[in-house]
Amino acid sequence: MLTRALAQELGKHGVRANAIAPGMIRTEFAKASWSNPAFLKQYEASLPLGRIGEPADLVGAALFLASDASAYVTGHTIFVEGGALT
């Protein structure tokens, strides 16, 4: 909701507000989860793409939002989570 509220407030100033919502990404922040082999196997089995994300998986969404390709996009959240929410 913060992204949507910011888009409403800042759009009149030419500012776009969007967000990236990552799923489990192989970073230090999530290491306690992905370094547990039993948990990782079960979690990956639940994902449509069958694997946790790598930091590079976020790059495309970030580049899209930072580029002119998203010039008419505001108030949205891009979920980069391997289908965890499907």
C-alpha positions, 0 to 999 in steps of 0.5 A: 500500500505504501507504493500505491500511496506514494504513486498517488502523492508523487505522480503529480510531481513526475515521480514514479513509485514502484517496488520489487518484492523478492522471494527467498534469494541466496543472500546472507540475509536468508542464509539461515534458511537456504543453508539448511538442506532439508528446508531448502529441498522442501521449499524448492519443491513447493516453488513452480520454478523449483529453485530459490532465487539468485541475486542476479534474478532481481536485475531484470526487474530493477533495470526495467523500473529504472529504464524508460521502458517503465515510464508509464508504470507507477504504484506497482510491486513486481514480485520476483519469487519463483512463483511462490505466491501462485 
